[in-house]
């Protein structure tokens, strides 16, 4: 059953997490921007309600607020620009990853040492 697949198929080809959302926005991205703005407005209403400045019940609104913001972000990022990565940028990314790994290893070693394990 493995012969039906393309060996060179990459569903994420051309999409980079480092690139910004493609402009101009299409209607899907504008709907996402509306969801983010609505989420921020509802979040402000929740904060004001918990402070007692708005007479609303806010205990069930937090999941709605986070869902609106996350869904809006996903819709905004549905189209992304393609970027060309230079060898210098690749080398810089590798160095950043190695430094982050070294810092994590040092922190983990310190935690293990000070915990007495």
Buried (B, 14 or more C-beta within 10 A) or exposed (E): EEEEEEEEEEEEEEBEEEEEBBEEBEEEBEBBBEBBEBBBEBBEBBEEBBEEEEEEEBEEBEEBBEEBBEBBBEBBBBBBEEEEEEEEEEEEEEEEEEEEEEEEEEEEEEEEEEEEE
